[in-house]
């Protein structure tokens, strides 16, 4: 069964080996670095919420909400370009994992798992958090839970500050996942050099 999917005869010297010097690797590393750059641009907003013990002023949360609303309210072209870039990363993985060698199976398979987890974090936490901020679910009076109807409906359990901290933590988790993808790709390159 496993021999049907993996080409065990491929080595790093095989003609059809798709290693770290292939275009498919560029299709993986390019989108990963692009999204790390986007997350790095959000790091100044995330830093006071996660990495300092200094109290955060309410005006900072207002500024962060304005930033998130601006990012989420970007023209649809921006969202489509982001989706295309994510797809290019998946295309690179599927290219490298078509009749893979053992090295492709180990390094690129693990990288693909991390990339899928990163896409899940992005969709489940970051996009959902941006929608909640843009919908203004915290504009109700203080105290208790808020029931909101609209694009994001239901009961809001977390307050504004906690939700913004979760969004910042999700950015950090996604950045660590993407760094893991780069480390695995660099590991494949190092293994090829050593081989």
C-alpha positions, 0 to 999 in steps of 0.5 A, a space after each residue: 500500500 505504501 509503495 503505491 504512494 511513495 517512490 522508494 527508489 528516488 534519492 536526492 540524486 534522482 532526475 525527478 526528485 523535487 528537493 529544496 532547489 525546485 520551483 515547488 519549494 519556492 511556491 511553499 517558501 514564498 507564501 509562508 514568508 509573505 504571511 509571516 510579513 503580514 503577521 510581523 506588521 501586526 506585531 506592534 499591535 500584538 506586543 502590548 497585549 501579550 508581551 508586556 505587563 504594563 497596563 494597556 489604556 482603553 484608547 489603545 484598544 480603540 486604536 487596535 479596533 480601528 486597525 482591525 476594521 481597516 484590515 477586515 474592510 479592505 477591498 475584496 481584491 485583497 482577500 482574493 489575492 490572499 486566497 490565491 497566495 494560500 492556494 499557491 502554497 498548497 500547490 507547492 506542497 501537492 507538487 512536491 508530494 506527487 509520487 514523493 521520495 522518502 525525504 519529500 514524504 517526511 519533510 514536506 508531509 510534516 510541513 503540509 500538516 503545519 500549513 493546514 493547521 495554520 490555515 485552520 488557525 487563520 480561518 477559525 480564530 483570526 478571520 472570526 475575530 476580525 469579523 467580530 470586531 468589524 461587526 461591533 459586537 462589544 458596543 452594548 452596555 457593560 456587564 454580562 453577556 451580549 446577544 448580537 444578531 447580524 453577520 456574527 450572531 449569538 452570545 458573546 462570552 468574552 469581552 472586548 479586551 479578552 477577544 482582542 488578546 485571543 486575536 493577538 495570540 492567534 497571530 503569534 500561534 500562526 507565526 510560530 506554525 509558519 516558522 515551523 514550515 520554514 524550519 522543516 524546509 530548511 531541514 530538508 535542504 540541510 539533509 540534502 547537503 549532508 547526503 
